[in-house]
């Protein structure tokens, strides 16, 4: 069930369409697998966040005669599911949270350098999880971790404990320092961006106004860089050549000289992307500001 075989996109933007045949496979697995594996398969991984991660022992291929049988992985994740209730006052939605404690015996990890996945960062979450029976008594749990990559755990046995927790446990994990995106920005990055950046990218003037009302460039909001992608709303509007959104942002005082996490101004992005409409707009703004810029540079 490796995702690379079924055309999964890169981490950070995910289609949640079921892999063909996987629901039927999962149904059989829950019935036929050992109870602990069936319990693991029943976990709803979408949006799960790691609270703890600890590996002890040595990998199987490094263990000599008489040594400990491979690694033991201790992990704690917080999961949440939504529940829709039909009440006399109408439909009402609530979140249910649970802490899941996992202990994998004789575990082999892929990749071995788990630090690169930054599992304990505030913006890292599991977008999808799948489990497969790969060989004899060996199982595989494969997780798509956004925005940092894929993680696979091969194991012989697993112990699971589940207990309900308050929503504050989720908020605490979400509030940890973010990892952010490192590397080329993928095509579907918008759906994972902050609301103001997403609205600017879609050219949604109304949504952009709702997000930015009450903010000015002198306080906060309009020039805030998205913590994952390192782009401000003006950068996002330029990326997709949304001239009307760019105009609205500039009228609100967006900083035309603001640089994204890669050191690019909005004009730099317009040139890279061939965003002709916003490039002309930005050039006009910069040209109109040129006397003031010259005065500031000379101290007059």
Kinemage of the C-alpha trace (Angstrom):
@kinemage 1
@onewidth
@group {chain A} dominant
@subgroup {mainchain}
@vectorlist {calphas} color= white
{ca unk a 1} P 0.000 0.000 0.000
{ca unk a 2} L 2.881 2.396 -0.624
{ca unk a 3} L 1.483 5.693 -1.820
{ca unk a 4} L 4.197 6.117 -4.407
{ca unk a 5} L 2.552 3.218 -6.253
{ca unk a 6} L -0.853 4.842 -6.371
{ca unk a 7} L 0.059 8.340 -7.477
{ca unk a 8} L -0.037 10.274 -4.225
{ca unk a 9} L 1.054 13.909 -4.513
{ca unk a 10} L 3.913 15.366 -2.504
{ca unk a 11} L 3.372 16.092 1.177
{ca unk a 12} L 1.736 19.401 1.955
{ca unk a 13} L -1.187 19.053 -0.419
{ca unk a 14} L -3.230 15.899 -0.258
{ca unk a 15} L -6.126 14.356 -2.104
{ca unk a 16} L -8.094 12.299 0.383
{ca unk a 17} L -9.581 10.008 -2.255
{ca unk a 18} L -9.445 6.424 -1.053
{ca unk a 19} L -6.842 4.158 -2.587
{ca unk a 20} L -8.708 1.710 -4.814
{ca unk a 21} L -9.735 -1.349 -2.806
{ca unk a 22} L -8.338 -0.070 0.480
{ca unk a 23} L -11.673 0.302 2.338
{ca unk a 24} L -12.491 -3.345 1.620
{ca unk a 25} L -8.989 -4.392 2.635
{ca unk a 26} L -9.283 -2.403 5.856
{ca unk a 27} L -12.637 -3.997 6.688
{ca unk a 28} L -11.117 -7.473 6.345
{ca unk a 29} L -8.048 -6.420 8.311
{ca unk a 30} L -10.076 -5.248 11.288
{ca unk a 31} L -11.860 -8.615 11.382
{ca unk a 32} L -8.925 -10.941 10.685
{ca unk a 33} L -5.863 -9.193 12.153
{ca unk a 34} L -4.637 -9.628 15.754
{ca unk a 35} L -6.637 -7.405 18.136
{ca unk a 36} L -3.834 -4.881 18.652
{ca unk a 37} L -3.293 -4.460 14.889
{ca unk a 38} L -7.045 -4.187 14.314
{ca unk a 39} L -7.169 -1.454 16.972
{ca unk a 40} L -4.333 0.387 15.217
{ca unk a 41} L -6.171 0.125 11.897
{ca unk a 42} L -9.302 1.650 13.428
{ca unk a 43} L -7.563 4.903 14.442
{ca unk a 44} L -8.670 7.961 12.483
{ca unk a 45} L -5.297 9.437 11.537
{ca unk a 46} L -6.482 12.475 9.613
{ca unk a 47} L -5.312 15.576 11.545
{ca unk a 48} L -3.547 13.515 14.248
{ca unk a 49} L -0.676 15.332 15.995
{ca unk a 50} L 2.345 13.797 17.687
{ca unk a 51} L 2.790 14.594 21.371
{ca unk a 52} L 5.737 12.273 22.119
{ca unk a 53} L 8.196 10.202 20.098
{ca unk a 54} L 10.929 8.039 21.591
{ca unk a 55} L 12.961 5.183 20.081
{ca unk a 56} L 15.082 2.782 22.141
{ca unk a 57} L 17.235 -0.194 21.186
{ca unk a 58} L 18.976 -0.798 17.853
{ca unk a 59} L 17.648 -1.644 14.388
{ca unk a 60} L 17.204 -5.339 13.547
{ca unk a 61} L 19.938 -5.287 10.917
{ca unk a 62} L 22.401 -3.857 13.471
{ca unk a 63} L 21.531 -6.246 16.282
{ca unk a 64} L 24.018 -9.070 16.781
{ca unk a 65} L 23.486 -12.496 18.330
{ca unk a 66} L 22.079 -12.262 21.826
{ca unk a 67} L 21.301 -8.551 21.506
{ca unk a 68} L 17.945 -6.869 21.990
{ca unk a 69} L 15.420 -7.726 19.223
{ca unk a 70} L 15.367 -4.461 17.336
{ca unk a 71} L 13.998 -1.061 18.240
{ca unk a 72} L 11.052 -0.227 20.443
{ca unk a 73} L 9.091 2.855 19.466
{ca unk a 74} L 7.018 4.726 22.048
{ca unk a 75} L 4.732 7.336 20.523
{ca unk a 76} L 1.805 9.400 21.742
{ca unk a 77} L -0.601 11.082 19.361
{ca unk a 78} L -3.685 13.191 19.917
{ca unk a 79} L -6.495 12.539 17.454
{ca unk a 80} L -9.786 14.296 16.943
{ca unk a 81} L -12.994 13.449 15.161
{ca unk a 82} L -16.018 15.609 14.540
{ca unk a 83} L -19.511 14.578 15.538
{ca unk a 84} L -22.685 16.099 14.137
{ca unk a 85} L -25.673 16.015 16.498
{ca unk a 86} L -29.275 16.499 15.412
{ca unk a 87} L -30.805 18.609 18.193
{ca unk a 88} L -34.199 20.353 18.494
{ca unk a 89} L -32.342 23.594 17.686
{ca unk a 90} L -30.801 22.154 14.529
{ca unk a 91} L -27.543 20.448 13.643
{ca unk a 92} L -24.681 20.984 16.071
{ca unk a 93} L -21.076 19.999 15.521
{ca unk a 94} L -18.538 19.162 18.189
{ca unk a 95} L -14.998 17.813 18.312
{ca unk a 96} L -14.015 14.709 20.234
{ca unk a 97} L -10.363 14.327 21.241
{ca unk a 98} L -8.418 11.283 22.386
{ca unk a 99} L -4.848 10.551 23.418
{ca unk a 100} L -3.490 7.382 21.804
{ca unk a 101} L -0.391 5.796 23.341
{ca unk a 102} L 1.467 3.370 21.066
{ca unk a 103} L 4.335 0.950 21.688
{ca unk a 104} L 5.737 -0.776 18.588
{ca unk a 105} L 7.976 -3.805 19.146
{ca unk a 106} L 10.884 -4.651 16.809
{ca unk a 107} L 10.251 -1.508 14.824
{ca unk a 108} L 12.104 -0.419 11.701
{ca unk a 109} L 11.643 3.221 10.683
{ca unk a 110} L 11.678 4.775 7.242
{ca unk a 111} L 13.304 7.242 6.986
{ca unk a 112} L 15.791 6.535 9.751
{ca unk a 113} L 16.416 10.261 10.175
{ca unk a 114} L 13.070 11.073 11.771
{ca unk a 115} L 14.357 14.492 12.850
{ca unk a 116} L 13.922 15.666 9.269
{ca unk a 117} L 10.159 15.186 9.599
{ca unk a 118} L 9.969 17.510 12.638
{ca unk a 119} L 7.140 15.437 14.084
{ca unk a 120} L 6.793 17.557 17.234
{ca unk a 121} L 6.379 20.914 15.466
{ca unk a 122} L 3.185 22.896 15.861
{ca unk a 123} L 2.210 22.803 12.185
{ca unk a 124} L 3.002 19.114 11.592
{ca unk a 125} L 0.059 16.754 11.447
{ca unk a 126} L -0.865 13.429 9.885
{ca unk a 127} L -2.905 13.870 6.722
{ca unk a 128} L -3.531 10.172 6.165
{ca unk a 129} L -2.613 6.807 7.647
{ca unk a 130} L -2.703 3.315 6.162
{ca unk a 131} L -1.731 -0.085 7.496
{ca unk a 132} L -0.673 -3.166 5.549
{ca unk a 133} L 0.405 -6.757 6.194
{ca unk a 134} L 3.748 -6.905 4.396
{ca unk a 135} L 5.394 -10.218 5.315
{ca unk a 136} L 4.675 -13.135 7.701
{ca unk a 137} L 4.358 -11.415 11.090
{ca unk a 138} L 5.503 -7.996 9.823
{ca unk a 139} L 3.097 -5.062 9.538
{ca unk a 140} L 3.555 -1.576 8.164
{ca unk a 141} L 1.972 1.665 9.300
{ca unk a 142} L 2.524 4.384 6.710
{ca unk a 143} L 1.686 7.993 7.510
{ca unk a 144} L 1.588 11.038 5.271
{ca unk a 145} L 2.947 13.821 7.458
{ca unk a 146} L 2.211 17.364 6.340
{ca unk a 147} L 4.153 19.417 5.514
{ca unk a 148} L 7.324 17.374 5.959
{ca unk a 149} L 7.033 13.999 4.201
{ca unk a 150} L 6.183 10.306 4.608
{ca unk a 151} L 6.860 8.056 7.588
{ca unk a 152} L 6.698 4.251 7.643
{ca unk a 153} L 6.917 2.018 10.711
{ca unk a 154} L 7.516 -1.708 10.165
{ca unk a 155} L 6.706 -3.666 13.310
{ca unk a 156} L 5.974 -7.131 14.679
{ca unk a 157} L 3.653 -6.159 17.506
{ca unk a 158} L 1.938 -3.077 18.859
{ca unk a 159} L 0.290 -2.156 22.155
{ca unk a 160} L -2.328 0.595 22.203
{ca unk a 161} L -4.015 2.624 24.928
{ca unk a 162} L -6.733 5.176 24.169
{ca unk a 163} L -8.230 7.709 26.569
{ca unk a 164} L -10.424 10.781 25.999
{ca unk a 165} L -8.854 14.193 26.584
{ca unk a 166} L -10.020 17.780 26.617
{ca unk a 167} L -9.643 19.921 23.510
{ca unk a 168} L -6.940 21.913 25.314
{ca unk a 169} L -4.543 19.009 24.706
{ca unk a 170} L -4.958 19.578 20.971
{ca unk a 171} L -4.518 23.352 21.280
{ca unk a 172} L -1.285 22.926 23.229
{ca unk a 173} L 0.224 20.785 20.471
{ca unk a 174} L -0.970 23.206 17.806
{ca unk a 175} L 0.695 26.081 19.682
{ca unk a 176} L 4.212 24.655 19.491
{ca unk a 177} L 6.793 26.394 17.260
{ca unk a 178} L 6.083 25.638 13.579
{ca unk a 179} L 8.446 23.870 11.239
{ca unk a 180} L 7.314 25.564 8.040
{ca unk a 181} L 7.871 24.431 4.506
{ca unk a 182} L 11.444 23.851 3.345
{ca unk a 183} L 12.034 23.450 -0.371
{ca unk a 184} L 10.045 24.224 -3.526
{ca unk a 185} L 6.490 25.393 -2.896
{ca unk a 186} L 4.078 22.771 -4.338
{ca unk a 187} L 1.250 23.653 -6.690
{ca unk a 188} L -1.491 23.022 -4.114
{ca unk a 189} L 0.024 25.076 -1.315
{ca unk a 190} L -2.893 27.537 -1.159
{ca unk a 191} L -5.279 25.141 0.564
{ca unk a 192} L -2.842 24.892 3.484
{ca unk a 193} L -2.203 28.621 3.823
{ca unk a 194} L -3.502 31.084 6.418
{ca unk a 195} L -6.974 32.542 5.687
{ca unk a 196} L -5.764 35.958 4.480
{ca unk a 197} L -3.104 34.452 2.218
{ca unk a 198} L -5.598 31.922 0.866
{ca unk a 199} L -8.189 34.619 0.130
{ca unk a 200} L -5.609 36.747 -1.675
{ca unk a 201} L -4.475 33.770 -3.733
{ca unk a 202} L -8.055 33.077 -4.836
{ca unk a 203} L -8.771 36.759 -5.539
{ca unk a 204} L -11.534 36.670 -2.924
{ca unk a 205} L -11.833 40.379 -2.077
{ca unk a 206} L -14.714 39.859 0.348
{ca unk a 207} L -12.948 37.117 2.228
{ca unk a 208} L -9.748 39.139 2.271
{ca unk a 209} L -11.590 42.122 3.759
{ca unk a 210} L -13.131 39.974 6.459
{ca unk a 211} L -9.696 38.674 7.436
{ca unk a 212} L -7.962 42.038 7.418
{ca unk a 213} L -10.624 44.445 8.745
{ca unk a 214} L -9.225 46.215 11.761
{ca unk a 215} L -5.609 45.625 10.745
{ca unk a 216} L -3.143 47.966 9.078
{ca unk a 217} L 0.400 47.438 7.930
{ca unk a 218} L 1.514 49.440 10.962
{ca unk a 219} L -0.033 46.967 13.396
{ca unk a 220} L -0.264 43.380 12.171
{ca unk a 221} L -2.089 41.223 9.697
{ca unk a 222} L -1.707 42.584 6.203
{ca unk a 223} L 2.039 41.989 5.971
{ca unk a 224} L 2.191 38.846 8.099
{ca unk a 225} L 4.049 35.976 6.453
{ca unk a 226} L 2.232 32.658 6.439
{ca unk a 227} L 4.137 30.476 8.964
{ca unk a 228} L 4.268 27.490 6.624
{ca unk a 229} L 4.974 29.004 3.217
{ca unk a 230} L 6.598 32.303 4.148
{ca unk a 231} L 4.345 34.370 1.874
{ca unk a 232} L 2.265 37.444 2.732
{ca unk a 233} L -1.127 38.161 1.117
{ca unk a 234} L 0.431 40.476 -1.506
{ca unk a 235} L 2.886 37.743 -2.486
{ca unk a 236} L 0.002 35.282 -2.833
{ca unk a 237} L -2.075 37.658 -4.954
{ca unk a 238} L 0.954 38.183 -7.212
{ca unk a 239} L 1.704 34.457 -7.399
{ca unk a 240} L -1.664 33.849 -9.080
{ca unk a 241} L -1.808 37.225 -10.838
{ca unk a 242} L -4.878 38.401 -8.896
{ca unk a 243} L -4.634 42.076 -9.785
{ca unk a 244} L -7.842 43.123 -8.003
{ca unk a 245} L -6.689 41.480 -4.777
{ca unk a 246} L -3.274 43.106 -5.123
{ca unk a 247} L -4.926 46.505 -5.641
{ca unk a 248} L -7.067 46.011 -2.532
{ca unk a 249} L -4.006 45.098 -0.495
{ca unk a 250} L -1.986 48.064 -1.732
{ca unk a 251} L -4.883 50.415 -0.962
{ca unk a 252} L -4.816 49.058 2.589
{ca unk a 253} L -1.124 49.836 2.873
{ca unk a 254} L 0.537 46.527 2.072
{ca unk a 255} L 4.313 46.894 1.890
{ca unk a 256} L 5.425 46.549 -1.725
{ca unk a 257} L 9.027 46.018 -0.577
{ca unk a 258} L 8.206 43.192 1.846
{ca unk a 259} L 10.271 40.063 1.174
{ca unk a 260} L 9.012 36.516 1.505
{ca unk a 261} L 10.893 33.727 3.265
{ca unk a 262} L 12.981 33.212 0.126
{ca unk a 263} L 13.974 36.898 0.004
{ca unk a 264} L 11.684 37.856 -2.906
{ca unk a 265} L 9.515 40.936 -3.193
{ca unk a 266} L 6.093 40.757 -4.826
{ca unk a 267} L 7.646 42.215 -7.997
{ca unk a 268} L 10.278 39.464 -7.998
{ca unk a 269} L 7.502 36.866 -7.785
{ca unk a 270} L 5.566 38.554 -10.577
{ca unk a 271} L 8.603 38.311 -12.844
{ca unk a 272} L 9.227 34.668 -11.946
{ca unk a 273} L 5.606 33.661 -12.455
{ca unk a 274} L 4.917 35.754 -15.548
{ca unk a 275} L 2.120 37.525 -13.652
{ca unk a 276} L 1.786 40.357 -16.140
{ca unk a 277} L -1.208 42.119 -14.584
{ca unk a 278} L 0.212 42.403 -11.090
{ca unk a 279} L 3.701 43.126 -12.435
{ca unk a 280} L 2.416 46.228 -14.249
{ca unk a 281} L 0.515 47.288 -11.133
{ca unk a 282} L 3.528 46.867 -8.863
{ca unk a 283} L 5.818 48.688 -11.273
{ca unk a 284} L 3.385 51.607 -11.366
{ca unk a 285} L 3.233 51.771 -7.575
{ca unk a 286} L 7.006 51.619 -7.245
{ca unk a 287} L 7.462 54.282 -9.930
{ca unk a 288} L 4.965 56.605 -8.263
{ca unk a 289} L 6.821 56.172 -4.989
{ca unk a 290} L 10.246 56.749 -6.532
{ca unk a 291} L 10.575 60.467 -5.575
{ca unk a 292} L 9.777 59.662 -1.960
{ca unk a 293} L 12.188 56.716 -2.038
{ca unk a 294} L 14.930 58.990 -3.381
{ca unk a 295} L 14.269 61.577 -0.658
{ca unk a 296} L 14.433 58.891 2.026
{ca unk a 297} L 17.700 57.512 0.620
{ca unk a 298} L 19.315 60.977 0.640
{ca unk a 299} L 17.936 61.900 4.046
{ca unk a 300} L 15.961 64.907 2.725
